[in-house]
């Protein structure tokens, strides 16, 4: 049927095809991940989609929420924003740690807003972008719990 040489060639061709297919798959996955990293909105949404807050009672929500009011800062361009937040954490220990780190959290909020334009923060998509970006930037500094939700409680943009 097949001689020894033909069988060797057939095996080498099958191995080459398999390696090419594997390399193509790995490159495609790498390009897909890099594409998400280049799009901050997609990266922010992707990294928080697995954060699922546990069901909390109204009393627990009140006890685990930290409010940060009346932050005013410049946006990219000549516009500025005045905004207030309610940060929901997953435990009392996390809220306590969050309170101790409030200066650092405020700096993260200001830095995040300073990189955005009025168009980016406008509307519900803009508010979602702010919330998911803050969750992604604040959670790494917390060691005793997680930030599960960011609610914007006051929001004003002044355009020039």
ABEGO torsion letter per residue (X at the ends): XBBAAAAAAAAAAAAAAAAAAAAAAAAAAAAAAAAAAABAAAAAAAAAAABBBBBBBAAAAAAABBBBBGBBBBBBEABBBBBBBBBBBABAAAAAAAAAAAAAAAAAAAAAAAABBAAAABEAAAAAAAAAAAAAAAAAABAAEBBABBBBABBBBBBX
